[in-house]
Amino acid sequence: MILYSTGNRNIRVSFREGVIKGISDDGGLFMPLSIPRLPGSFYSNIQKYDFKEIAFKVSSALLENEIPDNDLRKIIDGCFNFEPEIKELEEGHYILELFHGPTLAFKDFGARFMAGVLSYFNSGNWKENPKNSDGDITVLVATSGDTGSAVANGFHNVPGVRVVLLYPSGRVSKIQEQQLTTLGGNITAVEVNGSFDDCQNLVKRAFADPELRSRAWLTSANSINIARLIPQSFYYHYAYSRLKNRDLPLIFSVPSGNLGNLTGGLIAMKMGLPVHKFIAAVNSNDVLPEYLQSGRFTPKPSVQTISNAMDVGNPSNLSRIRDLFGDDHKLIGSVVLSKSYSDSQTISAIREVYEKHGNLLDPHGAVGYLAIQDYLKKYPGVYNTVLLETAHPAKFAETVKSATGVEVAIPERLSVCLAKEKKAVFLENSFENFRSFLLSQIATY
């Protein structure tokens, strides 16, 4: 698998190098030089495969034997002791529940796959690192909530890997913060006095800093890392495999922030998955709808909302989407629709779904539900619609209760972390502060 940088297509690296680097030296994101088409027989027989088999077939095609099949199967078996669940809300309209992993968020799929891949590349004969005698990799992660907890869990006690998580102070839910800050061991949480975009900027600047790059082996586990992105194509294929009538036009509604989840779906489509439309449902952070309308990408300061994982004003993965479509916003718009929804609309949607169907949505899923309803009003027809429900409602129990009056039961794996002591380093939003902190950590390695 050959990757290129979205900043400079002449920069080419292997999948292994792309995973370990995280981001290109020129600041671009890595993308496959070519995306293989899966054979028609795969799609005509897809209902016969379980999730792990679909994950193997998709990743094996993408990686082009960079990881031998036997090793790739071992990685997948070790990562996925859980799978998505699809429920039919009403005839032809489905919810794809992606929250059945250890941290109850869709990012468990990407984080655990990347942890398995990185551990594989950092073991045995692969262990070639001139910067640290022990060969350890330092993973830097900016999170608006769910990414951090998924990465912390996925990489906890993984040999040869240390993780530094940056999260915005006061802008994640209590449960999310507890998941981020209570594992300890090889996981260090950094509470930044700023927004998610500030955290993401600190990570990007760290990768561009010559001294940091010379003294530590840095990579990222955000969706900017190609190993986080690839597994996000698996569950789109899985959803298709479980539809009752696969002949109907298929529409995915994707709650969207940094756009990694949407990009994973677009890669699945490029591989041959028959998708009619993607709806990128966003909250008040409306950079994507404005781009699709005007063709001008104008980053903004992020706005705090109740669907906090989508509070992104400068979505990194838009560069990948633009590359996939030759930087033609009209061509992107022929496949991807996007609309913004307020917190009050989100609350109303949570209430509506509960009253009509008895199903509890988290705020992100509620934004996706609103987008589907608007699409069906504007384009009446018979479709398969699949709403990606990205987090368990218990992670936003107070919001769900305010909308429905229902006290959400907290799963045991969440309640356990609530009883633990928070351990985090507080930093002002300053690159010099963060740089000094990282250098002090590197000195203790």
N, C-alpha and C positions, 0 to 999 in steps of 0.2 A: 504494500500500500504506500504510494507516494503522496505526500502532502505538499501543498504550496501555501504561501502566506497571502492573506487577503491584502496585505500592504504592498506586496511585490511578488507577482506570480513567478518570477525567476528564482525565488528562494524555494528550494526543494529539500525536504527531509523525509526520512523513513517514519513509519508510525511510531516506532520505539522512541526515536529522537523527539518527535512531536509531543508524545505523552510526557516525557521527562522534562522538556523545555517548558511545556504549558502554553507559552506564547512565543511568537517569533522574535528574533533579535530586533527586527524593524518595528515591533509593536503590533504587527498584524496577527490575525487568528489563523490557525491551520485548517485547511479544507482538503478533502480528497481531490487529487488531480483528475480522477475519473470516478464516476459512481456507477457500479455495475447494475445491469438489469437482471433481476431474478427471472428464471424461466416460467413460462405460462403454467407448466405442470405444478410448480410450487403453489401458485394461487388457486388452481383448480382443485388441489388436494389439501389446502391449508387447514380445513376443518379437522383433519386427522391428527394434527400436531398439537402437542401441549406447549406451554409457554417456553420451556427450556429448549425444546427442539426448534421452535421459531427463532429464539434468540441465537441459537447456534448457527442456523442456516443463514440468517441475515448477517451476523458478524463475520462468519467465515467468508462470505462473498465479499464483504467490504475489505477485510484485512488481507485478502489474497495470500493466505498461507504465511503471513509474517509471524503468526503464532501457530505452531502445528496443531492440527485438529484435536489430537488427544489432550494437549495442554489447554486448548481453548474450552473444550468440554469440561475439564476439571475446574477452570476458572468460573464458568457459568454455573456448574453444580454447587460450587462453594459460595457463590454470591447470592443465588436466588433460592432461598428456602421459603419463599413466598411468591405470589404471582398476582396479577391484576384480577379483579372480579368485575364482570359486566352484568348490569341489571337493566331490565326493560321497564322504563318508567311508564310508558304507554306504547301502543302499537307502533313499532318502527323507531321509537325514540329511546335511546339508551344512555345510561350513565356508566362510564368506565372508572371504577374505583381503583385509584393508584396508591391508596394509603394503607395497604396491608403489610408493609415492611416494618422494620424495627422502630423507626421514628415516626411512622404513620404519615408519611408524605411521599409524593412521587419521586422526590430526589433520592430516595433510597436506591432506586434502580441504577441511576448514573453513578452515585457515590460508591456503591459496593462493587460495581463492575470495574470502575477505575482503580479502586483499592486492590482488587485482585490482579489487574493487569500491571499496575505499578509494582506490586510486590513480586510478581513474576519477573519483570524486567530488572528488578533490583536484587536478584538472588542468584546463587550459583555462578554459572559462567557469564551471566549478564552483568555482574557487579563490577563495573568499570567506572570509577569516579576519581578523578585526579584531585578533587578539592578537599575531600574529607577522608581521612585514613580509614574511618569506619564505614564509609560508603553511604552514610545516611542522606536521605532526601528530605528537604524542608518544604512542606506543602503550605502555600499561602492561600487563604480563602476569605473572600468578602461575602457576607451573607445578609440578606434582608429577613432571615428567619429560618426557613426550612432547609436551605442548602447547608448551613453550618451544622445543624444537628445531624443531618444525614451523613455528612462528611466525618464529623466527630465519631459517630457510631461505626461507620464503615472502616475507618482507619485506626480505631482504638486498638492499641497493642499490636498493630501490624509491624513486624520486624523491619528495621531499616528506614522507617518513615516517622518524621515529626511533623505535627500540624499546628499552624498558627491561624486561628479564626478571628476575623475582624467583624464586629457587628455594631450597628448604630444604637447608641444609648437611648433608651426610652422608646424605641421604635419597633421592638419585637414583643410578642406576647409573653406573659409570665412563663408559660409552659415552654415556649421556644427558648427563652433565656436559660431556664433550668437545664434543658437538654444540651445547650451549648457549653455551659459553664461547670458542670458537675462530674465530668468523666475523669479529668486529671490524667496522670500517666504521660503519654506522649502528646496529649492535646493541651494547647494553651489558648485560652480565650482572651481576646483584647476588645474591651468596650470603648468605642470611639465616640467622642463628643461631636457627632455629625450625622449625616445621612448615609444611606447605602451607597449612593454615588460617591460620597467622600471616601468610604471604605474601599470601594472598587478602584478609585483613583490612587489611593495609597499602595494597593497591591500592584497596579500597573507601573507606578513609579519605582517600586522596589525592583521589579524585573528589569527596568531600564538603567538601574544604578550599577556602574561598573564595579565598584568595590564590593557591593553585596553579591553580585554575580560571580566575582572572583573568589570570594571567601565561603560561599555556601552553594550547595546544589539545590536551586530553587525550582519549584514547579507550582502549578495551581490546580485546584480541584473544583473551581467554578465551571460553569458551562462553557467558558472559554477554552477549557481543555478538551481536546478531541475525544479522549476516552470517556468523558462525561457525556458527550453528545451522542455517540454511537448507540448506546443502549436505549436512548430515548426514541429510537425508531422501532424498537422491538414491540412495544405495546400497541402501536398503531396497527401493525400487522396482526397482533393477537386479537384486537377488537374486531377487525374485519373477519377473522376466522370464526368468530362466535355469533355473527349476525344470522338471523333466521332466513333472510332473503338477501343474498349478496348481489342481486341484479339491480337493486335500486340505487340511484345516485347517493353517494356517501358524503356526508358533511361532518367535519370535526369542529367542535367549538373548544378552543384552547385558551384558558385563562393565561394572560401573557404579561410578562414584566421584562426580563432580560432577553426574552425571545429564544432561549435555548430549546424549550419544549416544542415550540412551533417549528424551529429549524429541524429538529429530529423528525417531525412529521413530513416536512418537505423533502428530506432525504429519502424517507420511506416511499413517498410518491415518485421521486426520481428513479427509485429502484423498481418501480412497476406497480405499486399499490394503487388501485383504482379509486382515487379521491376526486370528488366533484369540486368541493370548496373547503377551505379552511377559514374559520372565523376566529380572528385574534381578538379576544374580548379583553378590554383593558379598563382599569379604574380611572380616576381623575388624571392620572399620568398618561396623557394622550399624544405622545410623540409619534407613535406609529400611525394612528388615523390621519394625523396632519401630514405625515410624509406621503402616505398613499394618495392623499388628495392633491397635494401640491408638487410632489417630487423633490421637495427640499427637506433635508434632515436637519432639524434644529433642536439639539439637546436643550433640556430645561432643568432647573433645580427640581428634584423630586418632591412630590406632595404626599404628606402622610395620610393614609387611609386605613380602613378596617381590614382591607385585603392587602396586608403589608408586604407580602412576598412579591407583589406586583408594583411596589413603589419605586419605580426606576425611571429616571429622566434621561438617561443616556444608555440605551440598551446595546450592549456589546455585540450581540449576535446579529444585529441588523446588517453588519458588514458581510456576514456569511450569506444572508438571504439575498442581499443585493448581488453578490457574486454568482449565486445560483441562477439568477435571472438576468445576467449580463448588465446589471445596474440599470434596468429598465423598470421604473416604478409602475408604469401602466401594465407591463407584463406581470409583475408581482400582483398588482391589483386584480388581474383577471383570475387569479387563484386564491388570493388572500383578501378577505374583507376584515375591517376592524372598526370597532365602535367603543366609545367611552361611556362609563356608567358611574353615577355618584354613590356615596355611602347610603343615602336614603333609599335609592332604588335597589341597592344590594340588600338592605334589610327587608324591604318589601318582597323581594324575590325569595329570600329564605322562608318568610312567612307563607307565601303563596304555595311553594312546593310542599311545605309541610301540611298545609290545610288541604291541598288537592290530592296529594299522593302519600302522605304520612312519612315522607323521606326528609331527613335532615341534611342540608347542604352547608358546607363551610362558606365563608364570604367569597373565596375565589371561585368555587363552583357556582355560586349564585350569580356572579358576573357572567360566567359562561352560559348559564341558563337564560339570562336576559338576552344575550346576543342571539341565541337560537330562536327565541320567541320573536324577536324583531325580524330575523331573516325569514321565518315562515310567514309572517304577515306581509312582508314585501315581495316574497317570491313563493306564492302558494304552489303546492305540489306534493307529490308522494316521495319521501326520501327516507333513508336511514340517517338519523342524526345521532352523533356520539358526543356527549359532554364529558370532558376530562375532569373528574373530581380529584383535585390534586392533594388535598389534605383532609384528615379526619376532622369532623366538626368539634371533637373534644379539644382540639388545639385552639379553638376559638369559642370556648364554652360560654363565656359571658355574652358575646355578640349573638350567638345562636339563641341563648335563653331570652335575651331582650327582644328578639324577633318573634319567638314562638311560645315563650313561657315554659319551655321544656328544659329541665335540668339534664344536661348531657352527661352520661356515664363516662367516667374517665378510665380508659383501659389501664391495666396494671402497669404496663411498661412506661406509661406516662406518670402515673401516680408515684411510682418509685423515685423518679428523679425530683419530684416536688419536695421530697423529704430531705434531700441532700443539700449540702452547703455550697452556695455559689462561690466560685473562685475565678476571678477575672482581673486583668490588668486594665486600669482606666487610663486612656491617653487622650489628650486634646487632638483636634484634627490638624496635625502638623506632620509633614513628611520627615522633617528633621527629628522630631520626637520618635516617630515610628522607626526610622532608620537607626537611631541610637539604640532603641530597644532591641531590634533584630541583631545588631552587632554585638550587644551584650549577651544575647542568647547564644549566638554562634560561638562566642568566646568560651562559653561553658560546655560546649559539646565535647 
